[in-house]
Amino acid sequence: MAQDPERGERDEEPVSSEDTFDVSHDLDMVPVFSSTGVDSEVEGDLICGVLANTGIPAVLSRSTFPNLGVSVRVPRAQLAEAQRLIAEAQAAGPEAAAEAERATEDER
């Protein structure tokens, strides 16, 4: 404590704001997916789910105007990994999703 007589002033270290906050741009949210199609909101939700299941935080941004579509944003530091996961999920197609669902149902 500041009033502790046992502790000298030399024991206290100043705390700089850079020690407590990450000021890099690695945490900036950048778009990884955007669409204005009819099913864009559903696709955006699915992409957010794929990313969340792999530990990548994702934010789905919806416009108040339906014709402006949606976008999914991820931290800049995880952009490449998110793009890779989305490409893998799209390449696997709906058959892989159905197979994964059957596998989880079999575990129950």
Biopython code that builds the backbone (N, CA, C, O; Angstrom):
import numpy as np
from Bio.PDB.StructureBuilder import StructureBuilder

atoms = [
    (1, "MET", "N", (0.835, -1.182, 0.000)),
    (1, "MET", "CA", (0.000, 0.000, 0.000)),
    (1, "MET", "C", (0.875, 1.239, 0.000)),
    (1, "MET", "O", (2.060, 1.168, 0.326)),
    (2, "ALA", "N", (0.306, 2.350, -0.358)),
    (2, "ALA", "CA", (1.056, 3.599, -0.418)),
    (2, "ALA", "C", (1.482, 4.052, 0.968)),
    (2, "ALA", "O", (2.483, 4.759, 1.092)),
    (3, "GLN", "N", (0.766, 3.674, 2.007)),
    (3, "GLN", "CA", (1.073, 4.122, 3.355)),
    (3, "GLN", "C", (1.830, 3.079, 4.161)),
    (3, "GLN", "O", (2.004, 3.253, 5.367)),
    (4, "ASP", "N", (2.273, 2.030, 3.551)),
    (4, "ASP", "CA", (2.973, 0.950, 4.240)),
    (4, "ASP", "C", (4.382, 1.406, 4.612)),
    (4, "ASP", "O", (5.188, 1.663, 3.718)),
    (5, "PRO", "N", (4.707, 1.518, 5.913)),
    (5, "PRO", "CA", (6.026, 2.005, 6.315)),
    (5, "PRO", "C", (7.130, 0.988, 6.030)),
    (5, "PRO", "O", (8.298, 1.365, 5.937)),
    (6, "GLU", "N", (6.784, -0.290, 5.889)),
    (6, "GLU", "CA", (7.780, -1.326, 5.629)),
    (6, "GLU", "C", (8.324, -1.242, 4.203)),
    (6, "GLU", "O", (9.423, -1.716, 3.915)),
    (7, "ARG", "N", (7.570, -0.658, 3.356)),
    (7, "ARG", "CA", (7.915, -0.629, 1.937)),
    (7, "ARG", "C", (8.509, 0.722, 1.585)),
    (7, "ARG", "O", (7.907, 1.760, 1.859)),
    (8, "GLY", "N", (9.657, 0.713, 0.994)),
    (8, "GLY", "CA", (10.297, 1.958, 0.591)),
    (8, "GLY", "C", (9.799, 2.424, -0.758)),
    (8, "GLY", "O", (9.186, 1.661, -1.505)),
    (9, "GLU", "N", (10.064, 3.673, -1.066)),
    (9, "GLU", "CA", (9.628, 4.224, -2.346)),
    (9, "GLU", "C", (10.352, 3.556, -3.507)),
    (9, "GLU", "O", (9.812, 3.490, -4.611)),
    (10, "ARG", "N", (11.549, 3.066, -3.282)),
    (10, "ARG", "CA", (12.314, 2.451, -4.368)),
    (10, "ARG", "C", (11.693, 1.136, -4.832)),
    (10, "ARG", "O", (11.993, 0.682, -5.936)),
    (11, "ASP", "N", (10.829, 0.505, -4.014)),
    (11, "ASP", "CA", (10.196, -0.757, -4.383)),
    (11, "ASP", "C", (9.068, -0.577, -5.394)),
    (11, "ASP", "O", (8.672, -1.534, -6.059)),
    (12, "GLU", "N", (8.560, 0.618, -5.512)),
    (12, "GLU", "CA", (7.425, 0.861, -6.402)),
    (12, "GLU", "C", (7.914, 1.110, -7.813)),
    (12, "GLU", "O", (8.823, 1.909, -8.038)),
    (13, "GLU", "N", (7.301, 0.416, -8.761)),
    (13, "GLU", "CA", (7.637, 0.599, -10.162)),
    (13, "GLU", "C", (6.488, 1.313, -10.840)),
    (13, "GLU", "O", (5.328, 0.955, -10.635)),
    (14, "PRO", "N", (6.792, 2.318, -11.644)),
    (14, "PRO", "CA", (5.711, 3.006, -12.361)),
    (14, "PRO", "C", (5.096, 2.072, -13.399)),
    (14, "PRO", "O", (5.798, 1.269, -14.013)),
    (15, "VAL", "N", (3.814, 2.178, -13.587)),
    (15, "VAL", "CA", (3.100, 1.361, -14.565)),
    (15, "VAL", "C", (2.835, 2.228, -15.778)),
    (15, "VAL", "O", (2.194, 3.274, -15.681)),
    (16, "SER", "N", (3.326, 1.790, -16.909)),
    (16, "SER", "CA", (3.079, 2.550, -18.130)),
    (16, "SER", "C", (1.835, 1.998, -18.813)),
    (16, "SER", "O", (1.473, 0.840, -18.607)),
    (17, "SER", "N", (1.197, 2.804, -19.605)),
    (17, "SER", "CA", (-0.028, 2.365, -20.270)),
    (17, "SER", "C", (0.269, 1.291, -21.307)),
    (17, "SER", "O", (-0.615, 0.491, -21.614)),
    (18, "GLU", "N", (1.468, 1.243, -21.853)),
    (18, "GLU", "CA", (1.804, 0.219, -22.835)),
    (18, "GLU", "C", (1.941, -1.155, -22.187)),
    (18, "GLU", "O", (1.824, -2.170, -22.875)),
    (19, "ASP", "N", (2.188, -1.210, -20.861)),
    (19, "ASP", "CA", (2.276, -2.485, -20.163)),
    (19, "ASP", "C", (0.896, -3.098, -19.940)),
    (19, "ASP", "O", (0.781, -4.313, -19.782)),
    (20, "THR", "N", (-0.125, -2.293, -19.925)),
    (20, "THR", "CA", (-1.456, -2.791, -19.606)),
    (20, "THR", "C", (-2.383, -2.880, -20.811)),
    (20, "THR", "O", (-3.411, -3.554, -20.737)),
    (21, "PHE", "N", (-2.055, -2.226, -21.908)),
    (21, "PHE", "CA", (-2.922, -2.230, -23.077)),
    (21, "PHE", "C", (-2.146, -2.666, -24.313)),
    (21, "PHE", "O", (-0.996, -2.275, -24.513)),
    (22, "ASP", "N", (-2.787, -3.473, -25.127)),
    (22, "ASP", "CA", (-2.197, -3.859, -26.404)),
    (22, "ASP", "C", (-2.582, -2.788, -27.409)),
    (22, "ASP", "O", (-3.743, -2.696, -27.808)),
    (23, "VAL", "N", (-1.623, -1.986, -27.815)),
    (23, "VAL", "CA", (-1.916, -0.874, -28.719)),
    (23, "VAL", "C", (-1.596, -1.225, -30.167)),
    (23, "VAL", "O", (-1.675, -0.364, -31.044)),
    (24, "SER", "N", (-1.235, -2.483, -30.428)),
    (24, "SER", "CA", (-0.948, -2.882, -31.799)),
    (24, "SER", "C", (-2.254, -2.983, -32.584)),
    (24, "SER", "O", (-3.347, -2.921, -32.023)),
    (25, "HIS", "N", (-2.109, -3.136, -33.872)),
    (25, "HIS", "CA", (-3.282, -3.251, -34.732)),
    (25, "HIS", "C", (-3.700, -4.703, -34.943)),
    (25, "HIS", "O", (-4.575, -4.983, -35.762)),
    (26, "ASP", "N", (-3.074, -5.635, -34.202)),
    (26, "ASP", "CA", (-3.411, -7.053, -34.340)),
    (26, "ASP", "C", (-4.846, -7.359, -33.931)),
    (26, "ASP", "O", (-5.444, -8.314, -34.427)),
    (27, "LEU", "N", (-5.397, -6.561, -33.039)),
    (27, "LEU", "CA", (-6.756, -6.808, -32.552)),
    (27, "LEU", "C", (-7.822, -6.038, -33.333)),
    (27, "LEU", "O", (-9.012, -6.177, -33.049)),
    (28, "ASP", "N", (-7.412, -5.231, -34.311)),
    (28, "ASP", "CA", (-8.377, -4.508, -35.137)),
    (28, "ASP", "C", (-9.254, -5.520, -35.867)),
    (28, "ASP", "O", (-8.755, -6.508, -36.406)),
    (29, "MET", "N", (-10.550, -5.272, -35.882)),
    (29, "MET", "CA", (-11.468, -6.169, -36.570)),
    (29, "MET", "C", (-11.500, -5.801, -38.051)),
    (29, "MET", "O", (-11.766, -4.655, -38.414)),
    (30, "VAL", "N", (-11.227, -6.787, -38.894)),
    (30, "VAL", "CA", (-11.193, -6.581, -40.339)),
    (30, "VAL", "C", (-12.173, -7.545, -41.001)),
    (30, "VAL", "O", (-12.415, -8.636, -40.484)),
    (31, "PRO", "N", (-12.737, -7.149, -42.138)),
    (31, "PRO", "CA", (-13.712, -8.023, -42.796)),
    (31, "PRO", "C", (-13.048, -9.255, -43.406)),
    (31, "PRO", "O", (-12.008, -9.164, -44.059)),
    (32, "VAL", "N", (-13.676, -10.408, -43.176)),
    (32, "VAL", "CA", (-13.215, -11.651, -43.766)),
    (32, "VAL", "C", (-14.260, -12.187, -44.749)),
    (32, "VAL", "O", (-13.959, -13.041, -45.583)),
    (33, "PHE", "N", (-15.481, -11.680, -44.642)),
    (33, "PHE", "CA", (-16.573, -12.109, -45.516)),
    (33, "PHE", "C", (-17.590, -10.984, -45.600)),
    (33, "PHE", "O", (-17.891, -10.336, -44.598)),
    (34, "SER", "N", (-18.119, -10.752, -46.797)),
    (34, "SER", "CA", (-19.246, -9.828, -46.939)),
    (34, "SER", "C", (-20.093, -10.295, -48.117)),
    (34, "SER", "O", (-19.585, -10.855, -49.088)),
    (35, "SER", "N", (-21.385, -10.055, -48.008)),
    (35, "SER", "CA", (-22.309, -10.501, -49.040)),
    (35, "SER", "C", (-23.576, -9.659, -48.993)),
    (35, "SER", "O", (-23.998, -9.198, -47.932)),
    (36, "THR", "N", (-24.168, -9.470, -50.160)),
    (36, "THR", "CA", (-25.438, -8.754, -50.248)),
    (36, "THR", "C", (-26.526, -9.649, -50.827)),
    (36, "THR", "O", (-27.603, -9.165, -51.178)),
    (37, "GLY", "N", (-26.260, -10.935, -50.928)),
    (37, "GLY", "CA", (-27.214, -11.876, -51.505)),
    (37, "GLY", "C", (-28.414, -12.119, -50.612)),
    (37, "GLY", "O", (-28.473, -11.663, -49.470)),
    (38, "VAL", "N", (-29.361, -12.842, -51.160)),
    (38, "VAL", "CA", (-30.592, -13.152, -50.442)),
    (38, "VAL", "C", (-30.307, -13.950, -49.174)),
    (38, "VAL", "O", (-30.939, -13.724, -48.142)),
    (39, "ASP", "N", (-29.366, -14.875, -49.247)),
    (39, "ASP", "CA", (-29.057, -15.718, -48.095)),
    (39, "ASP", "C", (-27.802, -15.267, -47.350)),
    (39, "ASP", "O", (-27.182, -16.061, -46.642)),
    (40, "SER", "N", (-27.430, -14.007, -47.504)),
    (40, "SER", "CA", (-26.183, -13.513, -46.908)),
    (40, "SER", "C", (-26.181, -13.589, -45.386)),
    (40, "SER", "O", (-25.149, -13.891, -44.786)),
    (41, "GLU", "N", (-27.312, -13.321, -44.757)),
    (41, "GLU", "CA", (-27.367, -13.361, -43.299)),
    (41, "GLU", "C", (-27.179, -14.787, -42.776)),
    (41, "GLU", "O", (-26.491, -15.000, -41.778)),
    (42, "VAL", "N", (-27.783, -15.745, -43.442)),
    (42, "VAL", "CA", (-27.635, -17.147, -43.046)),
    (42, "VAL", "C", (-26.189, -17.588, -43.241)),
    (42, "VAL", "O", (-25.616, -18.245, -42.372)),
    (43, "GLU", "N", (-25.604, -17.231, -44.367)),
    (43, "GLU", "CA", (-24.222, -17.608, -44.640)),
    (43, "GLU", "C", (-23.271, -16.947, -43.638)),
    (43, "GLU", "O", (-22.318, -17.572, -43.173)),
    (44, "GLY", "N", (-23.536, -15.685, -43.310)),
    (44, "GLY", "CA", (-22.724, -14.997, -42.311)),
    (44, "GLY", "C", (-22.812, -15.666, -40.947)),
    (44, "GLY", "O", (-21.803, -15.800, -40.255)),
    (45, "ASP", "N", (-24.017, -16.089, -40.555)),
    (45, "ASP", "CA", (-24.193, -16.810, -39.289)),
    (45, "ASP", "C", (-23.415, -18.124, -39.288)),
    (45, "ASP", "O", (-22.783, -18.479, -38.293)),
    (46, "LEU", "N", (-23.466, -18.840, -40.408)),
    (46, "LEU", "CA", (-22.736, -20.103, -40.500)),
    (46, "LEU", "C", (-21.228, -19.887, -40.404)),
    (46, "LEU", "O", (-20.530, -20.650, -39.737)),
    (47, "ILE", "N", (-20.732, -18.859, -41.062)),
    (47, "ILE", "CA", (-19.301, -18.557, -41.011)),
    (47, "ILE", "C", (-18.885, -18.185, -39.599)),
    (47, "ILE", "O", (-17.837, -18.621, -39.123)),
    (48, "CYS", "N", (-19.698, -17.384, -38.926)),
    (48, "CYS", "CA", (-19.399, -17.042, -37.522)),
    (48, "CYS", "C", (-19.353, -18.299, -36.662)),
    (48, "CYS", "O", (-18.512, -18.412, -35.771)),
    (49, "GLY", "N", (-20.243, -19.232, -36.921)),
    (49, "GLY", "CA", (-20.255, -20.487, -36.170)),
    (49, "GLY", "C", (-19.010, -21.321, -36.412)),
    (49, "GLY", "O", (-18.443, -21.878, -35.472)),
    (50, "VAL", "N", (-18.579, -21.412, -37.660)),
    (50, "VAL", "CA", (-17.361, -22.162, -37.989)),
    (50, "VAL", "C", (-16.162, -21.529, -37.276)),
    (50, "VAL", "O", (-15.343, -22.233, -36.683)),
    (51, "LEU", "N", (-16.067, -20.220, -37.336)),
    (51, "LEU", "CA", (-14.933, -19.530, -36.718)),
    (51, "LEU", "C", (-14.974, -19.647, -35.196)),
    (51, "LEU", "O", (-13.940, -19.867, -34.564)),
    (52, "ALA", "N", (-16.145, -19.503, -34.611)),
    (52, "ALA", "CA", (-16.279, -19.600, -33.153)),
    (52, "ALA", "C", (-15.901, -20.998, -32.661)),
    (52, "ALA", "O", (-15.283, -21.137, -31.605)),
    (53, "ASN", "N", (-16.269, -22.024, -33.414)),
    (53, "ASN", "CA", (-15.942, -23.400, -33.027)),
    (53, "ASN", "C", (-14.452, -23.694, -33.087)),
    (53, "ASN", "O", (-13.986, -24.661, -32.483)),
    (54, "THR", "N", (-13.706, -22.877, -33.803)),
    (54, "THR", "CA", (-12.259, -23.068, -33.886)),
    (54, "THR", "C", (-11.501, -22.059, -33.028)),
    (54, "THR", "O", (-10.272, -22.004, -33.066)),
    (55, "GLY", "N", (-12.237, -21.263, -32.254)),
    (55, "GLY", "CA", (-11.589, -20.340, -31.327)),
    (55, "GLY", "C", (-11.267, -18.972, -31.886)),
    (55, "GLY", "O", (-10.577, -18.191, -31.232)),
    (56, "ILE", "N", (-11.741, -18.663, -33.062)),
    (56, "ILE", "CA", (-11.500, -17.336, -33.642)),
    (56, "ILE", "C", (-12.716, -16.468, -33.367)),
    (56, "ILE", "O", (-13.817, -16.794, -33.811)),
    (57, "PRO", "N", (-12.538, -15.364, -32.641)),
    (57, "PRO", "CA", (-13.683, -14.485, -32.384)),
    (57, "PRO", "C", (-14.142, -13.820, -33.686)),
    (57, "PRO", "O", (-13.325, -13.334, -34.468)),
    (58, "ALA", "N", (-15.433, -13.809, -33.898)),
    (58, "ALA", "CA", (-15.992, -13.213, -35.111)),
    (58, "ALA", "C", (-17.226, -12.392, -34.760)),
    (58, "ALA", "O", (-17.988, -12.730, -33.854)),
    (59, "VAL", "N", (-17.399, -11.309, -35.500)),
    (59, "VAL", "CA", (-18.542, -10.423, -35.291)),
    (59, "VAL", "C", (-19.314, -10.329, -36.600)),
    (59, "VAL", "O", (-18.741, -10.046, -37.652)),
    (60, "LEU", "N", (-20.614, -10.566, -36.524)),
    (60, "LEU", "CA", (-21.481, -10.440, -37.693)),
    (60, "LEU", "C", (-22.115, -9.058, -37.660)),
    (60, "LEU", "O", (-22.820, -8.710, -36.713)),
    (61, "SER", "N", (-21.859, -8.275, -38.700)),
    (61, "SER", "CA", (-22.423, -6.923, -38.792)),
    (61, "SER", "C", (-23.552, -6.925, -39.801)),
    (61, "SER", "O", (-23.368, -7.274, -40.967)),
    (62, "ARG", "N", (-24.717, -6.531, -39.335)),
    (62, "ARG", "CA", (-25.890, -6.447, -40.207)),
    (62, "ARG", "C", (-26.229, -4.986, -40.425)),
    (62, "ARG", "O", (-26.108, -4.165, -39.516)),
    (63, "SER", "N", (-26.645, -4.677, -41.611)),
    (63, "SER", "CA", (-27.087, -3.321, -41.914)),
    (63, "SER", "C", (-28.575, -3.202, -41.618)),
    (63, "SER", "O", (-29.318, -4.180, -41.706)),
    (64, "THR", "N", (-28.996, -2.011, -41.272)),
    (64, "THR", "CA", (-30.427, -1.795, -41.079)),
    (64, "THR", "C", (-31.154, -1.756, -42.421)),
    (64, "THR", "O", (-32.381, -1.837, -42.473)),
    (65, "PHE", "N", (-30.388, -1.633, -43.504)),
    (65, "PHE", "CA", (-30.951, -1.656, -44.843)),
    (65, "PHE", "C", (-30.629, -3.011, -45.468)),
    (65, "PHE", "O", (-29.461, -3.326, -45.697)),
    (66, "PRO", "N", (-31.657, -3.815, -45.746)),
    (66, "PRO", "CA", (-31.417, -5.185, -46.222)),
    (66, "PRO", "C", (-30.542, -5.282, -47.473)),
    (66, "PRO", "O", (-29.803, -6.254, -47.631)),
    (67, "ASN", "N", (-30.614, -4.299, -48.355)),
    (67, "ASN", "CA", (-29.845, -4.387, -49.599)),
    (67, "ASN", "C", (-28.351, -4.137, -49.403)),
    (67, "ASN", "O", (-27.581, -4.301, -50.349)),
    (68, "LEU", "N", (-27.919, -3.746, -48.203)),
    (68, "LEU", "CA", (-26.501, -3.533, -47.936)),
    (68, "LEU", "C", (-25.810, -4.786, -47.423)),
    (68, "LEU", "O", (-24.583, -4.807, -47.327)),
    (69, "GLY", "N", (-26.551, -5.819, -47.095)),
    (69, "GLY", "CA", (-25.983, -7.108, -46.746)),
    (69, "GLY", "C", (-25.363, -7.178, -45.367)),
    (69, "GLY", "O", (-25.683, -6.396, -44.472)),
    (70, "VAL", "N", (-24.460, -8.145, -45.224)),
    (70, "VAL", "CA", (-23.803, -8.402, -43.947)),
    (70, "VAL", "C", (-22.301, -8.540, -44.169)),
    (70, "VAL", "O", (-21.838, -8.732, -45.294)),
    (71, "SER", "N", (-21.550, -8.438, -43.071)),
    (71, "SER", "CA", (-20.120, -8.724, -43.124)),
    (71, "SER", "C", (-19.715, -9.426, -41.837)),
    (71, "SER", "O", (-20.310, -9.213, -40.781)),
    (72, "VAL", "N", (-18.703, -10.256, -41.945)),
    (72, "VAL", "CA", (-18.130, -10.945, -40.797)),
    (72, "VAL", "C", (-16.727, -10.379, -40.609)),
    (72, "VAL", "O", (-15.935, -10.304, -41.549)),
    (73, "ARG", "N", (-16.441, -9.983, -39.374)),
    (73, "ARG", "CA", (-15.136, -9.388, -39.067)),
    (73, "ARG", "C", (-14.410, -10.236, -38.025)),
    (73, "ARG", "O", (-15.023, -10.801, -37.119)),
    (74, "VAL", "N", (-13.086, -10.310, -38.180)),
    (74, "VAL", "CA", (-12.229, -11.060, -37.262)),
    (74, "VAL", "C", (-11.019, -10.192, -36.902)),
    (74, "VAL", "O", (-10.734, -9.220, -37.601)),
    (75, "PRO", "N", (-10.306, -10.526, -35.826)),
    (75, "PRO", "CA", (-9.091, -9.785, -35.500)),
    (75, "PRO", "C", (-8.052, -9.918, -36.624)),
    (75, "PRO", "O", (-7.878, -10.989, -37.207)),
    (76, "ARG", "N", (-7.379, -8.818, -36.907)),
    (76, "ARG", "CA", (-6.397, -8.794, -38.001)),
    (76, "ARG", "C", (-5.357, -9.913, -37.861)),
    (76, "ARG", "O", (-4.951, -10.510, -38.858)),
    (77, "ALA", "N", (-4.933, -10.191, -36.642)),
    (77, "ALA", "CA", (-3.906, -11.218, -36.423)),
    (77, "ALA", "C", (-4.389, -12.615, -36.800)),
    (77, "ALA", "O", (-3.565, -13.503, -37.022)),
    (78, "GLN", "N", (-5.697, -12.835, -36.878)),
    (78, "GLN", "CA", (-6.239, -14.154, -37.190)),
    (78, "GLN", "C", (-6.914, -14.202, -38.557)),
    (78, "GLN", "O", (-7.622, -15.159, -38.870)),
    (79, "LEU", "N", (-6.698, -13.181, -39.363)),
    (79, "LEU", "CA", (-7.351, -13.097, -40.672)),
    (79, "LEU", "C", (-6.973, -14.265, -41.585)),
    (79, "LEU", "O", (-7.852, -14.889, -42.178)),
    (80, "ALA", "N", (-5.695, -14.563, -41.704)),
    (80, "ALA", "CA", (-5.256, -15.636, -42.611)),
    (80, "ALA", "C", (-5.841, -16.988, -42.189)),
    (80, "ALA", "O", (-6.293, -17.764, -43.031)),
    (81, "GLU", "N", (-5.829, -17.259, -40.895)),
    (81, "GLU", "CA", (-6.391, -18.523, -40.396)),
    (81, "GLU", "C", (-7.896, -18.586, -40.657)),
    (81, "GLU", "O", (-8.417, -19.637, -41.031)),
    (82, "ALA", "N", (-8.590, -17.473, -40.462)),
    (82, "ALA", "CA", (-10.034, -17.428, -40.707)),
    (82, "ALA", "C", (-10.331, -17.664, -42.187)),
    (82, "ALA", "O", (-11.260, -18.399, -42.522)),
    (83, "GLN", "N", (-9.557, -17.051, -43.063)),
    (83, "GLN", "CA", (-9.761, -17.247, -44.501)),
    (83, "GLN", "C", (-9.538, -18.709, -44.884)),
    (83, "GLN", "O", (-10.278, -19.258, -45.700)),
    (84, "ARG", "N", (-8.521, -19.338, -44.298)),
    (84, "ARG", "CA", (-8.237, -20.746, -44.578)),
    (84, "ARG", "C", (-9.397, -21.638, -44.128)),
    (84, "ARG", "O", (-9.816, -22.539, -44.856)),
    (85, "LEU", "N", (-9.913, -21.377, -42.916)),
    (85, "LEU", "CA", (-11.017, -22.190, -42.389)),
    (85, "LEU", "C", (-12.286, -22.023, -43.222)),
    (85, "LEU", "O", (-13.003, -22.994, -43.465)),
    (86, "ILE", "N", (-12.561, -20.814, -43.652)),
    (86, "ILE", "CA", (-13.751, -20.564, -44.478)),
    (86, "ILE", "C", (-13.610, -21.293, -45.819)),
    (86, "ILE", "O", (-14.562, -21.911, -46.297)),
    (87, "ALA", "N", (-12.427, -21.217, -46.419)),
    (87, "ALA", "CA", (-12.198, -21.901, -47.701)),
    (87, "ALA", "C", (-12.352, -23.411, -47.543)),
    (87, "ALA", "O", (-12.925, -24.067, -48.413)),
    (88, "GLU", "N", (-11.847, -23.968, -46.449)),
    (88, "GLU", "CA", (-11.992, -25.413, -46.202)),
    (88, "GLU", "C", (-13.458, -25.798, -46.042)),
    (88, "GLU", "O", (-13.903, -26.811, -46.581)),
    (89, "ALA", "N", (-14.204, -24.984, -45.300)),
    (89, "ALA", "CA", (-15.626, -25.287, -45.078)),
    (89, "ALA", "C", (-16.406, -25.196, -46.381)),
    (89, "ALA", "O", (-17.283, -26.019, -46.640)),
    (90, "GLN", "N", (-16.091, -24.195, -47.205)),
    (90, "GLN", "CA", (-16.793, -24.061, -48.477)),
    (90, "GLN", "C", (-16.422, -25.197, -49.428)),
    (90, "GLN", "O", (-17.273, -25.681, -50.174)),
    (91, "ALA", "N", (-15.159, -25.627, -49.406)),
    (91, "ALA", "CA", (-14.733, -26.731, -50.282)),
    (91, "ALA", "C", (-15.368, -28.052, -49.856)),
    (91, "ALA", "O", (-15.701, -28.885, -50.699)),
    (92, "ALA", "N", (-15.533, -28.240, -48.548)),
    (92, "ALA", "CA", (-16.130, -29.477, -48.047)),
    (92, "ALA", "C", (-17.599, -29.571, -48.410)),
    (92, "ALA", "O", (-18.115, -30.664, -48.642)),
    (93, "GLY", "N", (-18.267, -28.447, -48.459)),
    (93, "GLY", "CA", (-19.656, -28.406, -48.882)),
    (93, "GLY", "C", (-20.642, -28.917, -47.853)),
    (93, "GLY", "O", (-20.261, -29.265, -46.735)),
    (94, "PRO", "N", (-21.914, -28.962, -48.230)),
    (94, "PRO", "CA", (-22.969, -29.373, -47.309)),
    (94, "PRO", "C", (-22.877, -30.836, -46.886)),
    (94, "PRO", "O", (-23.376, -31.204, -45.822)),
    (95, "GLU", "N", (-22.247, -31.669, -47.703)),
    (95, "GLU", "CA", (-22.119, -33.080, -47.350)),
    (95, "GLU", "C", (-21.287, -33.243, -46.077)),
    (95, "GLU", "O", (-21.602, -34.067, -45.219)),
    (96, "ALA", "N", (-20.220, -32.446, -45.967)),
    (96, "ALA", "CA", (-19.366, -32.518, -44.780)),
    (96, "ALA", "C", (-20.122, -32.056, -43.541)),
    (96, "ALA", "O", (-19.941, -32.612, -42.458)),
    (97, "ALA", "N", (-20.968, -31.041, -43.698)),
    (97, "ALA", "CA", (-21.761, -30.552, -42.570)),
    (97, "ALA", "C", (-22.745, -31.623, -42.105)),
    (97, "ALA", "O", (-22.920, -31.835, -40.905)),
    (98, "ALA", "N", (-23.380, -32.289, -43.050)),
    (98, "ALA", "CA", (-24.328, -33.347, -42.705)),
    (98, "ALA", "C", (-23.610, -34.509, -42.025)),
    (98, "ALA", "O", (-24.128, -35.087, -41.069)),
    (99, "GLU", "N", (-22.416, -34.853, -42.517)),
    (99, "GLU", "CA", (-21.644, -35.928, -41.914)),
    (99, "GLU", "C", (-21.217, -35.577, -40.485)),
    (99, "GLU", "O", (-21.273, -36.421, -39.591)),
    (100, "ALA", "N", (-20.793, -34.333, -40.279)),
    (100, "ALA", "CA", (-20.399, -33.893, -38.935)),
    (100, "ALA", "C", (-21.588, -33.916, -37.990)),
    (100, "ALA", "O", (-21.447, -34.267, -36.818)),
    (101, "GLU", "N", (-22.761, -33.543, -38.493)),
    (101, "GLU", "CA", (-23.964, -33.574, -37.655)),
    (101, "GLU", "C", (-24.324, -35.003, -37.270)),
    (101, "GLU", "O", (-24.689, -35.263, -36.123)),
    (102, "ARG", "N", (-24.226, -35.925, -38.211)),
    (102, "ARG", "CA", (-24.496, -37.342, -37.918)),
    (102, "ARG", "C", (-23.514, -37.872, -36.882)),
    (102, "ARG", "O", (-23.895, -38.643, -36.002)),
    (103, "ALA", "N", (-22.259, -37.464, -36.981)),
    (103, "ALA", "CA", (-21.236, -37.924, -36.033)),
    (103, "ALA", "C", (-21.543, -37.448, -34.622)),
    (103, "ALA", "O", (-21.335, -38.191, -33.663)),
    (104, "THR", "N", (-22.031, -36.225, -34.478)),
    (104, "THR", "CA", (-22.365, -35.736, -33.128)),
    (104, "THR", "C", (-23.615, -36.407, -32.602)),
    (104, "THR", "O", (-23.741, -36.607, -31.394)),
    (105, "GLU", "N", (-24.548, -36.763, -33.481)),
    (105, "GLU", "CA", (-25.756, -37.448, -33.042)),
    (105, "GLU", "C", (-25.432, -38.872, -32.603)),
    (105, "GLU", "O", (-26.058, -39.389, -31.678)),
    (106, "ASP", "N", (-24.454, -39.517, -33.260)),
    (106, "ASP", "CA", (-24.051, -40.878, -32.903)),
    (106, "ASP", "C", (-23.388, -40.934, -31.533)),
    (106, "ASP", "O", (-23.457, -41.958, -30.854)),
    (107, "GLU", "N", (-22.742, -39.836, -31.117)),
    (107, "GLU", "CA", (-22.057, -39.782, -29.824)),
    (107, "GLU", "C", (-23.034, -39.761, -28.651)),
    (107, "GLU", "O", (-22.677, -40.149, -27.539)),
    (108, "ARG", "N", (-24.236, -39.321, -28.890)),
    (108, "ARG", "CA", (-25.231, -39.181, -27.816)),
    (108, "ARG", "C", (-25.741, -40.492, -27.448)),
    (108, "ARG", "O", (-26.589, -40.598, -26.562)),
]
sb = StructureBuilder()
sb.init_structure("model")
sb.init_model(0)
sb.init_chain("A")
sb.init_seg("    ")
for serial, (resi, resn, name, xyz) in enumerate(atoms, 1):
    if name == "N":
        sb.init_residue(resn, " ", resi, " ")
    sb.init_atom(name, np.array(xyz, "f"), 0.0, 1.0, " ", f" {name:<3s}", serial, name[0])
structure = sb.get_structure()
